Amino acid sequence: MRANGWDAASQMNFDYHLQRLLGRATCRLGPGVRLLRTARIRNIRGDSDCITIGANSIIRGELATFAHGGRIEIGSWCYVGEGSRIWSGASVVIGDRVLIAHSVNVFDNLTHPIDPEARHRQIQAIFNHGHPREIDLDDQPVRIEDDAWLGAGSFVMRGVRIGARAIVAAGSVVTKDVASDTTVAGNPAEVIKSGLEARV
């Protein structure tokens, strides 16, 4: 049986319900939100208010906060594709009508310390007790504004702002801010269209 173009099996997210049954923090869902079968909510921070998803958005990827911090805010009518990861130790704020294709990575942190000894201590802590609550991962907020589109396999690095209606081409690595109405491509991503020509 299909509802609004999606079959019932693809809409059921058993992992989300299991996390809730186990008493683990998950997220706050706006009206009409769909966590499809492949979606994963990993709220290591332990506060369900730290991950919010706006009305009518569809999530097929992974949203994760770290133990030491993190906040993910997703606006309304957004899409997060299968295999995509949004990992936060500071904050990732996503506007309305943002399309994030499959296999996209949005990280507001380094995920591991640069110093090898600190990195080894972090890995030991993760292996033995879970993610540490005291750690410096050089967290820097990420902001993705209304109507932006992140193409498949792209990577958005910490501290980046992607402006309204911007397009990040497939496979790009975004290391610096992207202005509104701009298309970027490459590694590192560079402007290939800007202003009105980006919308043609």
HUHUJO-V772725 format. One line per field, one symbol per residue. ss: DSSP state (@ for helix, = for strand, . for the rest). phi: phi as a letter, one per 30 degrees, with the letter a starting at -180 (. if undefined). burial: + if it has 16 or more other ideal C-beta (glycine too) atoms within 10 Angstrom, else -. A space follows every 10 residues. Layout:
ss = ???
phi = ???
burial = ???
This chain:
ss = .==..==@@@ @..@@@@@@@ @......==. ...==....= ===....@@@ ===....==. .=====..=. .===....== ....====.. .===....== ....===... .....@@@@@ @@@@@@@@@. .......... .===....== ....==.... ==....==.. ..==...=.. ..===.=..= ===.@@@@@.
phi = .cbhibdddd ddcddddded ddiddbaccd didbcdeddb cbcddibddd bbbdeidbcc cccbccddlk abbcddhcbc ddidbccbcb abccdchdcc ddhccbbcad ibdddddddd dddedddcbj dddcacchdb ecbbdeidbc deidbcddic ccdeidbcde idcccbecde hbcbajbddb dcbbidddcc
burial = ---------- --+-++--+- ----+++-+- --++++++++ +++++--+-+ ++++-+++++ ++++++++++ ++++++++++ +-++++++++ ++++++++++ ++++++++++ --+------- -+--+----- +---+-+-++ ++++++++++ +-++++++++ +++++++++- -+++---+++ +++++---+- --+----+--
